[in-house]
Each structure stands twice: as structure tokens, then as C-alpha cells.
Amino acid sequence: DTEVTQTPKHLVMGMTNKKSLKCEQHMGHRAMYWYKQKAKKPPELMFVYSYEKLSINESVPSRFSPECPNSSLLNLHLHALQPEDSALYLCASSQVDLITYNEQFFGPGTRLTVL
Amino acid sequence: DAKTTQPTSMDCAEGRAANLPCNHSTISGNEYVYWYRQIHSQGPQYIIHGLKNNETNEMASLIITEDRKSSTLILPHATLRDTAVYYCIACLRNTGKLIFGQGTTLQVKP
């Protein structure tokens, strides 16, 4: 299984809602990532987890709260978002290996619309 | 991470080689060149990477100039399914941080 799955595919939420995005992989990867991609722009890194611990936070606002409950699962909890947070949210995973290149495998993304 | 510069868009005829250039004139000695692509409505996909030597895999070839200031990704026989945005990234190996630039939109035409 070389797939990263993300649910839901689409999400519409109001500014007062709380919702969560889910990402799952069964490749035994121990690094997982969240990216945000606005329309016609490149992906931007948000968070990196390594061995279930947060290792990189790219100064993301606290209304985005990541969680890595186990090595296969990554969540992104959303609260009090703004319309400008509407974007495609991409999850990726990779090995953690000092010898070979740890290519990142991306999921198809969750398209989020904030009203 | 070194800044990379790519043309905004390119066209290629189906069946011909697609040559995508990337400029990374400020690349440091231990930074690698990575290529990913993003087909419409999908997540990015890794293609190839290299440090100094030219590299080839089942998807593409990567040619890096001797001074390492630029590189070219070659898709030897482009198909319509190769239509995508191609990203060239220059960074240290395995930092976990992929900083995507604007990329090149490659349109393969019949």
C-alpha cells in the first residue's frame, strides 16, 4: 500500500465551526506533513511530525491545531477559521532515514471552504 | 534553501522530449536539486533528485551543470498524462522542509 488517504475530500465550514481533517498512511512512514495550497499557488509547508512528535511549525496560526495520535494517523483540527483559510490542505508522509532520500508521498488533499 | 527560478509555462508535443530548465545560481555545495510535479487535482509526486551527477530513473533524467547553477529535467517521450506543474527545489537533504517555488506548467499537446 503506497497511498496516503485524506478525508473528507471536500469540507465547507462556518467561521464558528470546529472541524477536523484526517490523514492516514500504512507505509510505515514515521514522518508526516501538512501543507496548505491556495488556488494557483504552490504548496506551503505548515507542520512536520517526526516519530509522532511535532518537529516543525512554520508559524501557523493557533486556529490550526495538528495532532499525530499514532504513526499512521495525522489530524488537523480547525477552529474559528477565516474565509482566507479556504484552500487545499495536503498531507504527506515519508520515511525517516539518514542514508536514502526520504521522498514525500502526498495525498489528494481536502478542499476546504470557509464561509 | 537556495532560490530557484523556472519558466512559468512551456508546451511540448506528445511523443517528443520535454526539457524543463531550472536556475539555482545560489545553491550551496551540500544542497540537492529535487523535482516534484503536481497533476491537476492531485497531490505533488516525487520525480527525481541529484547533487552533482546526472541522474536517470524510470520517469525522467536530471542533468545538472558542472557549476551546479542550473539543471534540466528531461521527460524523454512526453505523453498527455505528463501535463502538470513541475517544481524544482534546491535544499539540504532530508530536512523535511520542501519549499515549493512557482513551478513550470507543462502542457503536452497532441
Boltz contact constraints between the chains, C-beta under 6 A:
constraints:
  - contact:
      token1: [A, 42]
      token2: [B, 100]
      max_distance: 6.0
  - contact:
      token1: [A, 43]
      token2: [B, 100]
      max_distance: 6.0
  - contact:
      token1: [A, 45]
      token2: [B, 97]
      max_distance: 6.0
  - contact:
      token1: [A, 48]
      token2: [B, 96]
      max_distance: 6.0
  - contact:
      token1: [A, 90]
      token2: [B, 43]
      max_distance: 6.0
  - contact:
      token1: [A, 101]
      token2: [B, 49]
      max_distance: 6.0
  - contact:
      token1: [A, 102]
      token2: [B, 94]
      max_distance: 6.0
  - contact:
      token1: [A, 103]
      token2: [B, 46]
      max_distance: 6.0
  - contact:
      token1: [A, 106]
      token2: [B, 43]
      max_distance: 6.0
  - contact:
      token1: [A, 106]
      token2: [B, 44]
      max_distance: 6.0
  - contact:
      token1: [A, 107]
      token2: [B, 43]
      max_distance: 6.0
  - contact:
      token1: [A, 108]
      token2: [B, 42]
      max_distance: 6.0
  - contact:
      token1: [A, 108]
      token2: [B, 43]
      max_distance: 6.0
  - contact:
      token1: [A, 109]
      token2: [B, 43]
      max_distance: 6.0
